[in-house]
Amino acid sequence: MIPVECYLVLSALLFFIGVFGFVTRRNLVAMLISVELVLNSVDLNFAVFNRLLFPGQLEGFFFTLFSIGVSAAETAVALAIIINVYRNYHSDQVNSIENMKF
């Protein structure tokens, strides 16, 4: 059986890769993928802590499934926004949408 620490290290690695990608990238799609990496690390933590603290119960897994559903909806909305930005500005870079008016 794989120790819990390995899962937590993997989750921390996913989290920091996601944060680094979000901070350093200027492409909207790459930033969305980085946010998804952060959300996946949170989902992994839900499952690991459920297995560690409450081995016979399934609350962590239900939180994980709910979080996956929310992140899927968030991704669909974000992709729709990115497509509309690309149609209006012909670019998917963050710098191209800085001139947006209210």
Secondary structure, 3 states (H helix, E strand, C coil): CCCHHHHHHHHHHHHHHHHHHHHHCCEHHHHHHHHHHHHHHHHHHHHHHHHHHCCCCCHHHHHHHHHHHHHHHHHHHHHHHHHHHHHHHCCCEHHHHCCCCC
